[in-house]
Amino acid sequence: MIEIDYQAFVWLIYRLTATFALGVPLVLYIWSFLKKEESIIRLLSIYWKNSSLMAISMLLFTGEKEIAFISSFLSPIFMVGSVWFWIDLNEDLADYPPQKALPLTTKIWRWCLTFWGLLYISISFQTINCINLSSKKICSSWYEAPNNLHEIAKVIFKFLFGASWSQSIAGFVGLLGLIGFIIGIIQWLLIYLPKNGRVSSEI
């Protein structure tokens, strides 16, 4: 019963991820472009860069790369941190009139994303040991949703390009993406952060 409950909880986490980490920010991104709200556009642009680690994790899960458990655990930390870290963007959001719909929705979404991130971290923390024990039920539950997405992606890839999209290719692309993400973080830590601090305008 505990394993069944945990599996259902993992699926709930993935559904919340699709809602608050993908669907809502996508709507906000389009909305902010239509309204030409530069601060919110910049906030969401930074968010999408950091949320790429979640997409990378899904590819790694599909390719059955056990490092996916580490990247998946870290991804909400980067995602939530990216929407709160910047002093100038926080000040810009605070300066908007409270009744203005887009900034208000963005503020609500930041808090929802934060609660989602805390929930995701608390659940995925249990999978840290899955690097060596990925056959356990508690670990295999995290592969199910990415594999379902893989089947959909495989059909789309075949239709658009007439080529196959396999688990091994997904895992390889995920590893390349992870390397690129790590290089980007190191570059940001060593070059951008010491120079500009918590100001987003130069990104």
Secondary structure by P-SEA (a helix, b strand, c coil): caaaaaaaaaaaaaaaaaccccaaaaaaaaaaaaacaaaaaaaaaaaaaaaaaaaaaaaaaaacccaaaaaaaaaaaaaaaaacccaaaaaaaaaccccccaaaaaaaaaaaaaaaaaaaaaaaccccccccccccccccccaaaaaaaaaaaaaaaaaaccccccaaaaaaaaaaaaaaaaaaaaaaacccccccccccccc
